[in-house]
Amino acid sequence: MAQDSGENQQMNDPITLDGIDRRILQALQGQGRITYDELASQVGLSSSATLRRVKRLEESGVIAGYAALLAPERLGLGLTAYITVRLEKHSDRRNPMDAFAAAVQAWPEVVECSALTGEMDYLLRVLVRDMAHYSRFVMDCLLKHPSVQDCKTSFVLRRLKATTALPL
């Protein structure tokens, strides 16, 4: 069911967090499977008060969900590439950005896609097994897409920092 614009705006507005909310969020970012008793002990509240706060943070959209963080290398995805993509200019027949956005959703190698300012339109983070897998993805998917005009790739040599935790 679609939300009206007032509800959408409310979900996008930042909410006010106190120190306990921030401690709860920091603890959950570090260990999402912590029990409510352990979390309550860390933040200095009762388990029931902690549960109420977590539920409020979930309902307000601050906590968007929970997920297992997987190690791509252990799953055979040892090569990470960042690809900048430039699309063709808008035509009267179709919107290339809409067509590209739809295609990105279907490409499992693309784990993140961001629209950019500047000379390139998008930045893709792509996880693949090896250079052959990368080549197949670029040649068979990305460059065959009718909206793509140009792309440039940088490969990750070494990851210096990787975190999913937000600065609170």
C-alpha positions as CSV (number, residue, x, y, z in Angstrom):
1,M,0.0,0.0,0.0
2,A,1.4,3.4,-1.0
3,Q,2.0,6.0,1.7
4,D,0.8,9.5,1.2
5,S,3.5,12.3,0.9
6,G,3.0,13.4,4.5
7,E,3.8,9.9,5.8
8,N,6.8,9.6,3.5
9,Q,8.1,13.0,4.7
10,Q,7.7,11.9,8.3
11,M,9.7,8.7,7.7
12,N,12.5,10.8,6.1
13,D,12.8,13.4,8.8
14,P,15.4,12.7,11.4
15,I,14.1,11.8,14.9
16,T,15.5,13.1,18.1
17,L,17.6,10.5,19.9
18,D,18.8,10.7,23.5
19,G,22.0,9.2,24.9
20,I,20.3,5.9,25.7
21,D,18.9,5.6,22.2
22,R,22.4,6.2,20.8
23,R,23.9,3.6,23.1
24,I,21.2,1.1,22.0
25,L,22.0,1.8,18.4
26,Q,25.7,1.5,18.9
27,A,25.4,-1.8,20.6
28,L,23.0,-3.2,18.0
29,Q,25.3,-2.1,15.2
30,G,28.2,-4.0,16.8
31,Q,26.2,-7.1,17.7
32,G,22.7,-7.4,16.1
33,R,21.9,-10.7,17.8
34,I,22.5,-9.4,21.4
35,T,19.7,-10.4,23.8
36,Y,17.4,-7.7,25.3
37,D,18.8,-8.6,28.7
38,E,22.4,-8.1,27.6
39,L,21.5,-4.9,25.8
40,A,19.6,-3.6,28.8
41,S,22.6,-4.3,31.0
42,Q,24.9,-2.3,28.5
43,V,22.6,0.7,28.4
44,G,21.5,0.8,32.0
45,L,17.8,0.1,31.6
46,S,15.4,-2.7,32.4
47,S,14.8,-5.3,29.7
48,S,11.2,-4.1,29.2
49,A,12.2,-0.5,28.9
50,T,15.0,-1.5,26.4
51,L,12.5,-3.5,24.4
52,R,10.1,-0.6,24.2
53,R,12.9,1.7,23.0
54,V,14.1,-0.8,20.3
55,K,10.5,-1.2,19.1
56,R,10.1,2.6,18.9
57,L,13.4,2.8,16.9
58,E,12.1,0.1,14.6
59,E,8.7,1.6,14.1
60,S,10.2,5.1,13.4
61,G,12.4,3.6,10.7
62,V,15.7,4.4,12.5
63,I,16.3,0.6,12.6
64,A,15.6,-0.3,9.0
65,G,16.2,-4.1,9.5
66,Y,18.5,-6.8,10.6
67,A,20.9,-8.8,8.5
68,A,23.8,-11.2,8.6
69,L,27.1,-9.7,7.4
70,L,28.8,-12.1,5.0
71,A,32.4,-12.4,4.1
72,P,32.5,-12.2,0.3
73,E,35.9,-13.8,0.0
74,R,34.7,-16.9,1.9
75,L,31.9,-17.2,-0.6
76,G,34.2,-17.0,-3.6
77,L,33.6,-13.3,-4.4
78,G,37.2,-12.2,-4.1
79,L,37.2,-9.3,-6.5
80,T,35.6,-5.9,-5.8
81,A,35.3,-3.3,-8.5
82,Y,33.9,0.2,-8.4
83,I,32.5,1.2,-11.7
84,T,31.5,4.7,-12.7
85,V,28.8,4.8,-15.4
86,R,27.7,7.5,-17.7
87,L,24.3,7.2,-19.4
88,E,23.1,8.6,-22.7
89,K,21.3,11.9,-22.7
90,H,17.6,11.9,-22.1
91,S,15.6,11.1,-25.2
92,D,12.0,11.8,-26.0
93,R,11.3,8.1,-26.3
94,R,12.4,6.9,-22.9
95,N,14.1,7.9,-19.7
96,P,17.6,6.2,-19.7
97,M,17.9,6.6,-15.9
98,D,14.7,4.7,-15.2
99,A,15.8,1.9,-17.6
100,F,19.2,1.7,-16.0
101,A,17.8,1.7,-12.5
102,A,15.5,-1.2,-13.3
103,A,18.4,-3.2,-14.9
104,V,20.7,-2.6,-11.9
105,Q,18.1,-4.3,-9.6
106,A,18.4,-7.5,-11.7
107,W,22.2,-7.7,-11.7
108,P,23.3,-9.7,-8.6
109,E,26.9,-8.7,-9.0
110,V,25.9,-5.1,-8.2
111,V,25.7,-4.8,-4.4
112,E,25.4,-1.0,-4.3
113,C,24.5,1.7,-6.8
114,S,24.5,5.4,-6.1
115,A,23.5,8.3,-8.3
116,L,26.3,10.9,-8.6
117,T,26.9,14.5,-9.3
118,G,29.6,15.4,-11.8
119,E,30.5,13.9,-15.1
120,M,29.5,10.3,-14.4
121,D,25.9,9.4,-13.5
122,Y,26.3,6.3,-11.2
123,L,28.8,4.5,-9.0
124,L,28.4,0.7,-8.8
125,R,30.1,-1.5,-6.2
126,V,30.4,-4.9,-7.9
127,L,31.4,-8.2,-6.3
128,V,32.6,-11.0,-8.6
129,R,34.6,-14.2,-8.3
130,D,37.5,-13.2,-10.6
131,M,38.6,-11.2,-13.6
132,A,36.7,-13.6,-16.0
133,H,33.5,-13.1,-14.0
134,Y,34.1,-9.3,-14.1
135,S,34.7,-9.3,-17.8
136,R,31.5,-11.3,-18.5
137,F,29.5,-8.9,-16.3
138,V,30.8,-5.8,-18.0
139,M,30.6,-7.2,-21.6
140,D,27.4,-9.1,-21.3
141,C,25.4,-6.9,-19.0
142,L,26.7,-3.4,-18.4
143,L,27.9,-2.4,-21.8
144,K,25.0,-4.1,-23.6
145,H,22.5,-2.0,-21.7
146,P,21.1,0.5,-24.2
147,S,21.3,3.4,-21.8
148,V,25.0,3.0,-20.9
149,Q,27.3,5.4,-22.8
150,D,30.6,4.9,-20.9
151,C,32.1,3.2,-17.8
152,K,35.3,3.3,-16.0
153,T,36.5,0.7,-13.4
154,S,38.8,0.8,-10.4
155,F,39.6,-2.5,-8.6
156,V,40.0,-2.7,-4.8
157,L,43.6,-3.8,-4.0
158,R,43.2,-3.7,-0.2
159,R,40.4,-2.6,2.1
160,L,41.6,-0.3,4.8
161,K,38.3,0.2,6.5
162,A,34.9,-1.4,6.1
163,T,32.1,-0.9,8.5
164,T,28.3,-0.9,8.3
165,A,28.1,1.1,11.6
166,L,26.9,4.7,11.3
167,P,28.6,7.5,13.3
168,L,26.2,8.3,16.1
